Amino acid sequence: EFSDEDIETMEMQLLSTLKWRMNPPTAPCFVRHIFTILVPRDADSMFPNMLEDSLYFTDLALCDYFFVTKRSSVVAVSSMINAIKKRCNFGNLEQDEASFLVKHICRICNVSDSCIDVKASQERLWKIYTESDEFKELVSNTLTVVEEPPITQCFLASQTFCSSSMVDSPVSVAKNVFN
């Protein structure tokens, strides 16, 4: 059996050996974590596709320097909203279901999708996506595309939760959610 002091000593040895080079959670980690909370156990086949789309959007963020200064959780929430937007645009998801999912994600993360960082990241990711080969192929195989489905605000709170004074973690948009 180990005492608290033994564990603390070992942790310090590990951190010293690694020279404190510990990585914060990545955007894909946040996406997977949020999906475990979001998706019911008896979910239909829509959710694996939405997870895949969300992870694709997080990959797109790696291609743009704009996202270097963004928190991983901001990229994750933006990616998930864009995955929902994609499903809504191409007829795989009804508007009311899409709005419900966006509201639920915002509630889970204690953020608003109208937060400046989330909105800017979401728009930038969508722009990158519309320039991708995957999007061009999808558009060529689809008869009609709605450019902007009316997925708007979460109306969870009267304030936007992205101000740096409200965030304890440098990698999370939410206060005390994933710490």
N, C-alpha and C positions, 0 to 999 in steps of 0.2 A: 504494500500500500504506500502511496506517495502523499506527502504533505503538500499544502499549498505553496510553501516555500520551495520545495523540490520542483514543482511544476513551473513556477515563476523563473527559477534558475535555468531550467532546461529551455524555456521559451526565450530567455535572453541569450542563451548560447546559440540557439537556432537563428534568431534574428541577427545576432552579431556575425555569425558565419555567412549568412546571406547578405550581409551589409545593408540590412533593412530594405532590400529590394523586393518588396511585397507588392503585388499588383492588386488594384481595386477590382471589383466585379466589372465584367465587360457588359456591353449592351446585350449580346446574346444570352448571357447569364440572367440579366434582368428579365428579358423576354420569356425565357423558360420558367423562371420563378413566378412571374405574373400569370402565365398560362396555367401553372399548377393550381393557382388560386381561382382563376377565372373559369376553367373548363370543368363542367360536371363529369363525374366518372362515366356516366352513360351517354356521353356526348356523341353526336353524329359525326359523319365524315368531314364536315365543314371545318372543324377545328384543326386537324392536322395540316390541312392546306393553308389555313390562316397562320399557323405557327411557321410553316415553311416560308410563306410570303413575308412574315415579320422578320424572320432571320435573313431573308434576301435583302430587305431594306436595310438591316444593320450592316450587311456586307457592302451595300452601296455607299454607306457613310464612310467606309474606309478609303474610298476613292477620292474624297474631297477634303481639302485642308480645312474647310469651314468647320468641320466637326471635331477638330483637334481640341478646341477649347470647350466643347460641350460635354456635359456630364453624361456618363453612360446611360443613366436612367432617363435622361431627356431623349437621347437617341432611341432608346427602347420604346418609350411611350409613343414617340413620333412614328416609329416604324410600325407599331401595332395599329395605330390609327390609320396609317396609310394602307396597311394590309386590309383593314376593314373597308376603307374607301375603294380599294381595288375590287374587292368582292362586290361591293355595292354598284360600282361603275359597270361591271360586266355581267350584271344580272344574277349573280350567285347568292345575293343577300338582299333581303328586303330593307327598305329605309328604316322602318321602325325597329327591326332587329339590329341594324347597324348603330342606330342612335343608342339603343339599350346597351350594346357592347361598349361603345365609347364611354358612356356614362359609368358603366361598371368598372372599366379600366381606370378611369379618373378617380372613382371612389376608392378603389383598392390602393392606388398610389397617392391619394390625397392631393391631387393636382387638378388643375383646370386645363382642358385642351386649348383654351384661349390664352394660356400663359405665353408670354412673348418668346421664350426660348423654345417651348414645344412647338408653337405655331411656326416660327422661323425654320426650325429643323424639319418639321413636317413638310413645309412648302419646298425647301431645298431638296429633300429626299424625293419628293414627288417630281420635281423638275428633272433630277438625275434619272429617275425611273422612266419618265416619258421620252428620254433620249436613248434608252437602252434598246438592245435588239429584242429582248423579251417583250417589251411593251409594243414595239412595232409589229412583232409577230402576232401578239394578242389582238391588236387593233385590226390587223388584216384578216383575222379569223372571226371578227365580231361585226355584226351589221351596224349597230349603233353604240356610240360611246357617249356617256354623260360626262362632260369635263369636270364639273364640280357638283357632286351630290350635296344636298343640303345637310350634311353632317356639320353642325356648328358647335355650340358651346355646351359644356356639361352642366352648367348652372348648379354646381355643387356648393359653391360658396360665393359670398359677395366679394371676395378678394382673390387675387391671383397668388398662388403659393410658390412662386419661383424667386421671390426676392432673396438675395443672399443672406439677409439677416434672419430669415426664417428657416434656413437649412443648416442642419448640424453636420451632415456628411458632405464631403467635396464631390462625391460621386452620385448622390441621390437628389432628385428634385423634391422628394417628400421629406417631411420632418419625422425622424425616428421610425421610418417604415421598414427599411431594409438593414438597419444597423445591427 
